[in-house]
Amino acid sequence: MAAVTAAAGTGYPWATFAANLGWAAAAALAVMLVTFAIAVRKGVHRVVDIAWGIGFTAVALVTCAASAGEGDTGRRILVTALTSVWGLRLAAHIARRARGHGEDPRYDAMLAKAPGSRNAYALRMVYLLQGALVWLVSLPVQAAQYVPGSPGAFAWAGTALWAGGLFFEAVGDAQLARFKADPAHRGRVMDRGLWSWTRHPNYFGDFCVWWGLFLIACDSASAAAVSWVSPLVMSYLLINGSGKPLLERHMATRPGYAEYVARTSGFFPRPPRRKR
């Protein structure tokens, strides 16, 4: 609490932070509009998934430039670096996974119901919506960079949580990619490594990353107050929204999946249950 009080006592630059909200929105919108143009040209809207991580990186970089002279330099560099490493790794992973594939079945199903132009519907319901979510979820990234005090206990705890989250996400993605690359595993359920401790190590990693970034903002009571909603929104999306539920519905009919569900945690890691 001492770190929060010290940072808050120096005064939070509300006017410049408010202006930054506009710059961040413009950055997120620009990424989504460029991605939309690429998608229309290619005829495949799944490229928007690649833009998710790039959008957060763009917001972090724009905020870092706009907050010069306002926030602590070390904290600005820390938050920008952590967000960029996470965002660009995720974008590269999704791009590799999508290479050589056509449209994502989720977008095919959504756009099949489009009243009128598929592209116009995709712009409204996918790109602009994701741009708004990038802006909202990135509030801790924006708010933390305007905190004038140097990083304190909350910031270093947040960095540690971010690192644990990145480990789960990156290692889980790599383990799944190796498993799927073996033709002998076709149609089988991945239940090894981190996937034996949680059915969604990548989503759990995302969860930790965004609560970690929020903690970095918590060195200032003002920054925490303006950005607490963001990790809650991300947690809802991962656990109850477009993350875990959609994937589990897709996997439900796969042979062996019911047994996997019975012995493996649905989200938070724990040792697998033993067979009776």
N, C-alpha and C positions, 0 to 999 in steps of 0.2 A: 504493500500500500504506500510505502514511503516513496517508491519510484513514481507511482501514479500522482501523488500529491506534488512532488517536485516538478514533474513535467507540466501538470495542469497549472501550477502556480506561475509559470513563465508566460502564460497566455497563449491561447490557440488562435491562429490567424484565420478566423472564420471567413473574412471577405475573400481572401485569395483562394481558400479551399472551395468556396461556393463557385468561384469562377472556374476552378479546375473541374468541377462536375460537368460543366459544359464541354470543356476540352476532352474529357474522358468519353463523354457520349459521342462526340464527333469522331474520336479515334475508333471506338467500337463500331459505329455506323459505317465508317469508311472501309473497315476490314470486311464487313458483311456485304456491302454493295459491290466491292471488287470481287469477292467470292461468288456472289450471285451472277455477275457478268461471266465469270469463268464457267460456272455451272451451266448457264444457258448455252454457252458456246459448245461445251462438251456434251450437253444433253444428260447430265448426271448430277443430281442434287446432293449426293452423299458427300461431296467435297466440303459442304458446310461443317461437317464434323472436324475437319482439319482446321477450319477457321476458329474453332472454339478456343484452343490454346493460344493461337496467334492473336486473337482479340485481347486476351488478358495481357499478353506481352506488350501489345501496342499501348494499352491503357497505362501500364506500369512505366513505359519509356516516356510517354507524353507527360505523365504526372511528375516523373523525375526531373524533366526539363523545366516544367512550370513551377515546381516547388523550390528551385534553386534560390538560396538566400532566405528562405522561410523555415524549412525543416532542417533537422540535423543531417549533415552530409553522410555520416556513416550509416544512419538508419535508412536514408533514401537509397543509397547504393545497395544495402542489404536487402531491402524489400524488392527493389527492381531486379536484382540478381536472382533471388529465390523465385519470384514470379516468372521470370523469363526462362530459367532452367526448367521449371515445371511445365510451362506452356509450350515451349519449343520441343521438349522431349515428347510430350503428348501428341503434338501435331505431327512430328516425324513418325511416331509409332502408328498413328492412324493412317497416314499416307502410305506407309509400307504395307499395312494390312489390306488397304483398299486397292492396291496396285493390281491391275488385270481383272478387276471385278466390275460388274455393271452396277445398276442402281441398287441401293439398299432396299430390302423388302419393306422396311418401315415407311420409307418415303413413297414407295410405289403404292402401298395401301392407303396412305394419307392423301396423295395427290389423285388417286382414282376417284375420290369423292369430291374433287374440286368443282365448285359451281362456276364454270367458265374456264378461263385460261389457267392451265396448270402452273405456268411460271409466275403469273400474278398472285395466285394463291400461295405458292411456295414463298414468294417474297414477303407476303403479309404474315403467314403462319409459321414460317421457319426462320428466315433470315432476320427480319425485324424483331421477332420475339427473342431469338438468341442474342441479338445485339443488346436488347434491353436487359436480358439476364446477365450478360457480361458486365454491363455498367453497374447493375445492382450488386452482384456478387463481389465485384472488385472494390467495393467501398472501403474495406480494410486496407487494401493496397494503396488507395488514394489517401485515406485519412492518416495512415501511419507516416507518410512522407512529409506531412506538415507538422509533425510533432517536433517542437524545438529542442527538447532534451535529448541527451545521448541515450543509446540503448541501455535498458536496465534489466531487471530480473525477468519481467514478463517477455521482453524481446528475446532473451536467450532461451527461455523455456519454449517460446513459440518456434524459434529456429530449430530446436531439438525435435519438437513435435513434427515440424515440416520435414525434417530429414527422415524420421521414421516413416512418415507417410509416403515420401518419394521412394523409399526402399520397398515398401509393400507394393506400390503401384508399378515401379519399373521391374522389379524381380518377378512379380506375378505375371506381368505382360510377357516377359522373356520366357518364363516357364511354360506359359500357355502356347506361345509361338513355337517353341521346340516340340511340344507335345503334338500340336496339329500338323507339324511338318513331316511327321512319321506316318506313312500310309497305313501302317498297322493299327494306328489309333483312330482311323476313320469311323465315325459313329459312336465312339466311346466317350465317356465322361472324364474330364480332367479332374483327378482327385489326389494329386501328388504335390509335394512341396508346400508352398503357402496355401494352395488350394485344398489341402487336407485340413487346414485350420479355419478357413473361412471360405464360403462359396464365392466371395467377391473381394479378393485381396486388392484389386485395382480400385474398386469403389471405396473400400475402407481407407486406402491410401489417399485418395482424393479428400475424403472426410478429414483426415489428419492434417493434410496440407492446408486446407482452408481454415480450420480452427487454429493452426499454428500461425498463419498470417494474421488472423484476428488478434491473437495474443500479442503479436509485435505492436499492434496499435494500442494495446491496453496499458502501455506505459503512460498514456494520457487518458484521463477520464473522459475528456471531450471527444477524442478520436474513438474511444470504445463506445461511447453513447451513440455516435452517428453511424457506426458500422456493425453493431451487434446482430442486426437482422440478416446480414449477408451469410455467415456460416450456417444460420438456421435454414435459410432458403436452400443453400447447397445441400445440407443434410437431408432436407425433405426430398429434393430432387433425386438424390442418390438412393435413399432408403424406400421412399414411398411414391416417387414420381416416375421419371423416364429412365431410371437406372435399373436397380434390382428387380422390380416387378416385371418390366418388359422382358428382360433377359430370362427370368425364371419361367414366364409363360411360354417363351420360345423353346426352352429346354425341357419342359414338363413331360413331353412324350418320348424323350430319348431313353433307350433301354438303360437301366441302372441308375437313372436320375433320382427316383424316389428313395432308393437305398442311400444314395449320396446325401440327399437332404436329411435323412433320418440320423446320420452320424456326423454331419458337418454343420458348424455354426452358420447362421444365415447372414451375419455381417461382422460382428466383433470377434476377433480371433480367439480360439480356445482349442485345446487338444481334441482330436476327434473322439467321439464316443466309441467305446468298444462294442463289438458284436456280442449279443447275449448268447 
